[in-house]
Amino acid sequence: MPEKTDGPGAGCPIRGVLDRIGDQWSLLTLEALETEKKRFNELLREVGDISKQMLSKTLRHLEQDGYISRTVYPEVPPRVEYELTELGRSFLTPMKTLIQWAEQNHPEIIRSRLRHGAE
């Protein structure tokens, strides 16, 4: 039996993972870090349409869960870079599968929503 820890979704692995990466911004942030480490403002531009506060919160959560690492360089002004960890890189394969599925099925989902009067 897996060791139980405190925190979101601690008793259920699926809920624990989906609670974090299933939010509006985590997948986009992880995707933005796929090819190279980036600074905060680079991520802000690349993710787009996200507030500074929400990006900060998203990065903090992804770091807490081990998907990304944050490196602070002792410079003036301080330079901070974010990059995927080994765990974050291992998530890219299922993440890309999910993104591909969403892209392929989005038109059908929209048609279904329209048939049912949903937005």
Secondary structure by P-SEA (a helix, b strand, c coil): ccccccccccccaaaaaaaaaacccaaaaaaaaccccccaaaaaaaaccccaaaaaaaaaaaaaaccbbbbbcccccbbbbbbbcaaaaaaaaaaaaaaaaaaacaaaaaaaaaaaccc
